[in-house]
Amino acid sequence: MTKNIMIVGVGGQGTLLASRILGNTVINEGYDVKVSEVHGMSQRGGSVVTYVKYGDKVYSPIIDRGEADIILAFENLEAYRSLPFLKKGGKIIINNQEMNPMPVITGVAKYPENITDKIADMADATVVDAVTLAKQAGNIKSVNVVLIGVMAKSTDIAYEKWIKTIKETVPEKFVDVNIKAFDLGYNL
């Protein structure tokens, strides 16, 4: 059985580190893993999507509409945009943060209101104030690891395996903050 996880956000939010932690953890569990990253002006705050597929044998990293078991969304609008990819019965975890895209910044468009409420009406959604939890952990940049912690709780991979991967993946000087961030998400 294959698990399909989409990680969506905006450039600079740490989605790529999150996908590395996820990918390395499932590799360490002995799964076949395929990862594909799609960058849309990520250097300028554009959309970033990472597909992570794992299972006994995975042939392609691409996740089509209606196939994602879990969507890990780092921003509200990106969560909304990714919703068509969530499978029936799938779960979406959303960092309740708004980052204005260029059309909103330039005044051409307005940021949609009540996005997380709309998503919660359509899907199994967990909305997290990951920014506050990251600050509590000691570094606002650990939002990504807070969200990985929330997601990890709904997998069958043991807590210790996630911690081991964080220690192996994150630069040593940030390990303690990231473990604290993971714990805050995991124990939410």
N, C-alpha and C positions, 0 to 999 in steps of 0.2 A: 504494500500500500504506500502510495506517495503522498507526502504533505506538501502543500503549496502555500508559501508565505510571501506576501508582497510588503515591502517596506517603502513608504512614500513620504516625501517631504520636500523641503526647499533646500537648495544648495547652502552648505555651511552648517546644517543642523546635526551632522554626525550620522547620517543614514548609512554611509559606507562602513564606518566602524561597527555600527550595529549589525550590518550584514556579515562582516568578518567574524564577530563574536558568535552569531547564530551559526554561520557556516562551519567555523572551527569546532563548535560544540557538537554539532551533528556528525561531523567527520570523526571526532574522537569517540562517538558512540558506534562507529562502524558503518554508518549509512553512506550510500552513494549520494553525492551532493553536486548540484549544478547551480551556479550563480550567474546572473546576468544583470548588468547595470545600464540604465538608460539615463543620460544626462540631458536636460533641456536648459541650456544657459545656466547651469548650476553655479558657475562662478559669479553670476549676477543675481542670485536669488531665485533662479528658475526651478522648475520641477525636477526632482530626482526620484527615479523609481528603481528599486532593486527587486528582482525575482529570486527567491531561494526555494529550490525544490529538493526534497530529500526522500529517500526510501531505499528499498533493496536494490533497485536498478532504475536510474533516471536517464532518459535519453535526451531531453531538451530542457533548458532552463525557463523557457517562455511560459507564462501563465496567461491563458486566454480568459475572456469574459466568463463569469460564472464558475471559475475554477479555484479561486483563492480560499483556502481553509481559514487563514488568518490574514488580516491586513493590519499592519502596524503603521499608523499615520502620525507623523510628527507635527501636523498642522491641519486646522479645520477644513479649509478649502480643498487641500490635497486629499483629505479623507473623503470628502463628498465626490470629488472627481473619480476616485478609485472605486467607489461603491459598486459599479456594474461588474467589477471583477470578483466580488465576493460571492461564494457559492451559497446556495440555499442551506441554512443551518450553520454558516460560517460565522466567524467572530471578527469584529473590528475594534481595535484599541486605538483611541484617539488622544493625542496630547492637545488639550484645550487651549490652543494658541492661535492667534490670527496674525499672519504676516501678509501685508498687502502686496499683491502682484502689481506689475508695472501698469496695467490699465487702471487700477484703483489709485495708484500713486499719481498718475498723470491726470486723473479726474475724468477719464473716459467711461469708467464703470464704478459701481458701488460694490463694496464687499457684502455678500449675502448675509442676511440676518438669521439667527437661530439655527445655524447649520447643524450643530450637534443634536438639537431636538429633532430636526428633520431626519437625520441619520438614525437616531434611536427609534423613531417610528417605523423605520424600514428594515432594521437589522439588529442583531445582538451586539450592542455597542457598550463598551466600557470607556468612559470619558475620564481622563486623568489630568490633574494639574501638575504635569511633570516638571514645569519650570520651578514651581515652589519646592517640590521635592528635591530637585537638583541643587537648588540653593541651600536647602537643609543639609544635603550631603556634603556641601562645601565648594561646589563648582557648578555654575549654571550650564556649562558645556556638557555636563553628565546627563542631560535630558534623555539622550539616546539610550543610556544604560538603565535609567529608570524604566523606560518603556520596554526594554528587553526583559527586565525583571518582572514586569506585569505579564508579559507574554509567556515567559518561562514557567510561570505558575500553572499555566494551562497545557503544558506539555508533559510527556511521561519521562522526561530527562531529569535525573536527580539534581537537586540544588548544588551539591558539591561539584558536579561536573561543570556547571555554569561558572562557578567561582574559579575553578582550575583554569578554564579557558580565558576568563577575564585577566587572571594573573599572567597568562602566556601571551595575551594579545595586546594589552594596554601598556604603554610605557610605564616603567617601574615607579616613577615619581607620582603617577596618577592612579595607581592600583587601589590604595586605601579609599580614596574618594569614590572611585567607581564601584568598589564592593559595597560601600555604604549606599550609593545610589541604587545599585541592583537590589539590595535588601529592602530599601524603602518601596520600590516597585513591587517586589516579590511578596512583601507582607501587607500590601495595600488591602 
